[in-house]
Amino acid sequence: MAVHEIEARKVPVTILTGFLGSGKTTLLNYILTERHGHRIAVIENEFGEVDVDSDLVLASDEEIFQMRNGCICCFVDVRNDLINVMKKLLSRKEQFDHVIIETSGLADPTPVATSFFADRAVADAVQLDAIVTLVDAAHIDRHLFDPVLDGKDNQAVDQIVAADRIILNKIDLANPTDLDRLEADLRMLNETAGILRSSYGRVDLDTILGISGFTPSYVAERAKLLNLSLDDDDHNKHHHHAHMHDPTVGSESFTYSEDFDLDRLQAFLTAYLATHGDDVFRTKGIIAIDQDERFHVLQAVHRLIDLRPDHPWRGETRRSKIVLIGRNLNRAALEAGLRASLAQPKQAVAT
Ligand SMILES: Nc1nc2c(ncn2[C@@H]2O[C@H](COP(=O)(O)OP(=O)(O)OP(=O)(O)O)[C@@H](O)[C@H]2O)c(=O)[nH]1
């Protein structure tokens, strides 16, 4: 069999990355609902203890695997899980023809990419199609030039450096001059990746899927920079010294079985983020609102809040989940504010 025929049977894998709130799930939903002829399996990984993302991904026929026990790029167990999920998927190869891995917003995609090469069976069966990095045009500056990370590993930068395609998203929130300047900054970090612009992730999918944009030698190069060995055992030994996330970033999650008062919750979040919005990178939630049949979806990126009704609760347990990710999160203040925003304030069930 010719080499190109063997190559042709490999399953393409796209790694979808981008800082917290840059629009990964929005793009994923767009991909999953567009008619593009691909049958896609999705593997998701998120940061934060309570799973909100799976509620935010639209129901579809595609397979969605959740990996929640840590950041995909950071923990060896999770990366082994990734290989196991991939092996499980590959045993049903006829059901899909493309795999998308959505990384957590705080992941460096390079170790995720290297994990494929660490397992021979997986390496033989899949082909990394591209690392696609979403960039939030309205908020990326504060992360690229984050003074707290001066001289340290910066995931927002890592994600751009590793990209084969960069999608400059949320162009509706920036003016054309800023976009041009931003694009020039991105070009300084990554000289070769194609840069696309979008609003709500709406790009021509042919420009991001099935592009064979990934260059394996680059993985080796980046792995070396990170002091990551492609050999599994070796990697386990050195991993913790090689690559750590920004240790100043953490998450707080809350679960409530009582309903919220919409106005009070909106007022509390607006006030909290007005004061702490520099430090709170991301807020997400699924919220039960008093006297409302519909669950509400809470999305905030720094101070920009979006809290809106979605579908009626169906068979699910009516219960709210909220996750905040950022620095200096004051759990006690958050809990007090959230509890005071319940329709009938009671004891909170913290997770
Ligand atoms: N104005 C505007 N908002 C957008 C755009 N794309 C996404 N959003 C909003 O930005 C917020 C975050 O989008 P997500 O798709 O959840 O971002 P994400 O990268 O998956 O977030 P994490 O999973 O936390 O890393 C949501 O409120 C989206 O509706 C856009 O192009 N313009």
The ligand as an SDF file (V2000), in Angstrom:
LIG
                    3D

 32 34  0  0  0  0  0  0  0  0999 V2000
  -19.8140   40.0490   21.1110 N   0  0  0  0  0  0  0  0  0  0  0  0
  -19.3520   38.8250   20.8750 C   0  0  0  0  0  0  0  0  0  0  0  0
  -19.4680   37.8780   21.8260 N   0  0  0  0  0  0  0  0  0  0  0  0
  -19.0100   36.6330   21.5350 C   0  0  0  0  0  0  0  0  0  0  0  0
  -18.4070   36.3100   20.2980 C   0  0  0  0  0  0  0  0  0  0  0  0
  -18.0410   35.0070   20.3290 N   0  0  0  0  0  0  0  0  0  0  0  0
  -18.4110   34.5380   21.5440 C   0  0  0  0  0  0  0  0  0  0  0  0
  -18.9990   35.5070   22.2730 N   0  0  0  0  0  0  0  0  0  0  0  0
  -19.5110   35.4350   23.6450 C   0  0  0  0  0  0  0  0  0  0  0  0
  -18.3880   35.3110   24.5250 O   0  0  0  0  0  0  0  0  0  0  0  0
  -18.7330   34.5110   25.6490 C   0  0  0  0  0  0  0  0  0  0  0  0
  -17.7500   33.3590   25.7700 C   0  0  0  0  0  0  0  0  0  0  0  0
  -17.8870   32.4920   24.6410 O   0  0  0  0  0  0  0  0  0  0  0  0
  -17.5530   30.9250   24.7180 P   0  0  0  0  0  0  0  0  0  0  0  0
  -17.7650   30.3590   23.3520 O   0  0  0  0  0  0  0  0  0  0  0  0
  -18.2840   30.2710   25.8470 O   0  0  0  0  0  0  0  0  0  0  0  0
  -16.0100   30.9880   25.0870 O   0  0  0  0  0  0  0  0  0  0  0  0
  -15.0320   29.7710   25.4480 P   0  0  0  0  0  0  0  0  0  0  0  0
  -13.7430   30.0640   24.8120 O   0  0  0  0  0  0  0  0  0  0  0  0
  -15.6590   28.4500   25.1280 O   0  0  0  0  0  0  0  0  0  0  0  0
  -14.9190   29.9560   27.0170 O   0  0  0  0  0  0  0  0  0  0  0  0
  -14.1750   28.9730   28.0880 P   0  0  0  0  0  0  0  0  0  0  0  0
  -14.7790   27.6070   27.8990 O   0  0  0  0  0  0  0  0  0  0  0  0
  -14.4840   29.5760   29.4020 O   0  0  0  0  0  0  0  0  0  0  0  0
  -12.7290   29.0370   27.8320 O   0  0  0  0  0  0  0  0  0  0  0  0
  -20.1730   34.0590   25.3960 C   0  0  0  0  0  0  0  0  0  0  0  0
  -21.0240   34.9670   26.0570 O   0  0  0  0  0  0  0  0  0  0  0  0
  -20.3430   34.1940   23.8860 C   0  0  0  0  0  0  0  0  0  0  0  0
  -21.6800   34.4040   23.4930 O   0  0  0  0  0  0  0  0  0  0  0  0
  -18.2890   37.3520   19.3100 C   0  0  0  0  0  0  0  0  0  0  0  0
  -17.7300   37.1880   18.2220 O   0  0  0  0  0  0  0  0  0  0  0  0
  -18.7650   38.5720   19.6650 N   0  0  0  0  0  0  0  0  0  0  0  0
  1  2  1  0
  2  3  2  0
  2 32  1  0
  3  4  1  0
  4  5  2  0
  4  8  1  0
  5  6  1  0
  5 30  1  0
  6  7  2  0
  7  8  1  0
  8  9  1  0
  9 10  1  0
  9 28  1  0
 10 11  1  0
 11 12  1  0
 11 26  1  0
 12 13  1  0
 13 14  1  0
 14 15  2  0
 14 16  1  0
 14 17  1  0
 17 18  1  0
 18 19  2  0
 18 20  1  0
 18 21  1  0
 21 22  1  0
 22 23  2  0
 22 24  1  0
 22 25  1  0
 26 27  1  0
 26 28  1  0
 28 29  1  0
 30 31  2  0
 30 32  1  0
M  END
$$$$
